C-alpha cells in the first residue's frame, strides 16, 4: 500500500460527496419547476435526481493481488457511476388558475420532497466532513513521519 493511497481514497470520497451535494441542491432549486423538458408533446415537471456510487476497482489485477496477498489494500475509494432520475410519480395538486393546469384543473409538480432532500443533504455534508477529518489526520501522520528523519 502506497503512503498516498489513503489520501487518494479520501479524495475520491470528497469528490463523490461534493457531487452528491450539488445534485441535492439542484433538486431543491427545482422543487416548483413544472416545465423542465418537453416530452410527448407536453411539458413534464422536473424529476428528482439521485447519485449512484460504487466502489472504485482497478480491474482484475486488484482482485488477483487481494487473493494472493493477505496484506493487500482493502479498498480503492468510491466513484459515481451515474446520476439517475427518480421514477416516483409526480404530485398532483388541484389549482385551476395555474398556467400548467390540465383541463381538470390539476397541476403536475416535481417528485421532489424537500424533507428528504434536507436529510440527504445533512448525510452528504456529514460524510464530507468525516472525510475531511480523515484527510487531515492522514496528512498530519505523514508530516510527523517526515519529521522522523530530522
LINHU-V562277 format. One record per residue. N is the residue number from 1. PHI is phi in whole degrees, -180 to 180 (NA if undefined). OMEGA is omega in whole degrees, 0 to 359 (NA if undefined). Layout:
n phi omega
N PHI OMEGA
N PHI OMEGA
This chain:
n phi omega
1 NA 179
2 -70 179
3 -69 180
4 -96 183
5 -64 180
6 -66 176
7 -68 178
8 -64 180
9 -63 181
10 -66 179
11 -64 178
12 -65 178
13 -68 178
14 -62 180
15 -65 181
16 -66 181
17 -70 176
18 -64 176
19 -63 178
20 -60 178
21 -65 177
22 -65 179
23 -66 178
24 -62 178
25 -62 177
26 -64 177
27 -60 181
28 -66 180
29 -67 183
30 -105 184
31 -63 180
32 -118 183
33 -79 182
34 -97 180
35 -128 182
36 -95 179
37 -155 183
38 -96 183
39 -131 177
40 52 176
41 80 177
42 -146 179
43 -77 178
44 -114 178
45 -67 177
46 -63 176
47 -104 178
48 -58 179
49 -104 179
50 -127 179
51 -97 178
52 -108 180
53 -119 174
54 -150 180
55 -62 178
56 -84 180
57 -115 181
58 -95 178
59 112 185
60 -61 183
61 -61 178
62 -64 179
63 -66 179
64 -64 179
65 -62 179
66 -64 180
67 -69 184
68 -86 187
69 -127 181
70 -71 180
71 -101 180
72 -69 182
73 -64 183
74 -80 184
75 -153 181
76 -126 179
77 105 184
78 -134 175
79 -139 175
80 -87 181
81 -90 178
82 -166 171
83 -115 185
84 -108 178
85 -93 177
86 -72 185
87 -94 176
88 -64 184
89 -67 177
90 -70 176
91 -83 175
92 -106 180
93 -127 179
94 -81 178
95 -155 184
96 -64 180
97 -85 181
98 -72 181
99 -63 180
100 -100 179
101 -71 177
102 -79 184
103 -67 176
104 -90 178
105 93 181
106 -96 178
107 -113 175
108 -86 179
109 -107 181
110 -57 180
111 -88 180
112 -94 176
113 -105 183
114 -57 179
115 -66 177
116 -61 181
117 -65 179
118 -67 177
119 -64 178
120 -64 180
121 -67 177
122 -63 179
123 -62 180
124 -66 179
125 -65 179
126 -64 178
127 -64 178
128 -62 180
129 -62 179
130 -63 179
131 -70 174
132 -64 178
133 -62 178
134 -62 180
135 -60 180
136 -66 178
137 -66 178
138 -64 178
139 -61 178
140 -62 178
141 -65 179
142 -66 178
143 -66 177
144 -65 179
145 -65 178
146 -69 179
147 -72 181
148 -62 183
149 -75 181
150 -72 NA
